[in-house]
Amino acid sequence: MRFINNLPYETQSLLERFYSASKKHSVRQKAHCILLSSKGFSINQLVSIFNVHLNTVYNWFNNWETNGILSLYSEKGQGRKPLLSDDIKDEIKKLIIENPKQTKKVISKIKEDFNITLSTRTLQRYLKKTQVCMEKNT
C-alpha cells in the first residue's frame, strides 16, 4: 500500500483551498486525491473515486513527491502543437492578399512551399482568427 503521509497542517490547508477554489478541474482532482491519500484511502479506492487508471494515481503521487504543490498543475506545452508557425503565418497573409477569395490556390501553394497539408476549414479559421482581409488593398 502506498499513501501520502505526514502532510504538514499548512500543506493540508493549502490543498483544501486548491480543492475547493481552483478553477481547473485537474488541479482540484489531484489536490483531493492527495488529501484523501493522507487520510488513509487506498490507491484502489482512489481509482474508483476519481474514475482514473491505476497508473494515473501513481503518477500523481510520484509527481507530488518530486514537485510538491507545483505537481498539481500541468506543464506548459502539453496538448496539440500548432500546425502553422509564425513564419508560415506571415507567408499565408501575403498569399491571401495576392490571391483573395482563392483559398484552394493558397492551400496548394502552402502544400508546395511548406509541405503542410491544410484543409479549407483550417485556413478559414486561421483567417477569421487573424482577421486577414480577403480583398486586395488598392
Residue pairs with C-beta under 8 A, 6 or more apart in sequence:
1 42
1 43
2 43
2 58
2 61
3 37
3 38
3 40
3 42
4 34
4 37
4 38
4 61
4 64
4 65
5 38
7 15
7 34
7 35
7 38
11 69
12 35
12 38
14 69
15 31
15 34
15 35
16 31
16 35
18 27
18 28
18 31
18 69
18 72
19 28
19 31
19 32
19 35
20 28
22 28
22 31
22 72
24 73
26 72
26 74
27 72
27 73
29 50
30 60
30 64
30 71
30 72
31 72
32 50
33 46
33 49
33 50
33 57
33 60
34 60
34 61
34 64
36 45
36 46
36 49
37 43
37 46
37 61
41 49
43 54
43 57
43 58
44 54
46 57
47 53
47 54
47 56
47 57
50 56
50 57
60 71
63 71
64 71
83 116
83 118
83 122
84 92
84 116
84 118
84 126
88 110
88 114
88 116
89 126
89 130
91 110
91 113
91 114
92 106
92 110
92 123
92 126
92 132
93 130
93 132
95 106
95 109
95 110
96 106
96 127
96 132
96 134
97 132
97 133
97 136
97 137
99 105
99 106
99 109
100 133
100 134
100 135
100 136
101 134
101 135
103 120
103 123
103 124
104 120
106 123
107 118
107 119
107 120
107 123
110 116
110 118
111 117
111 118
127 134
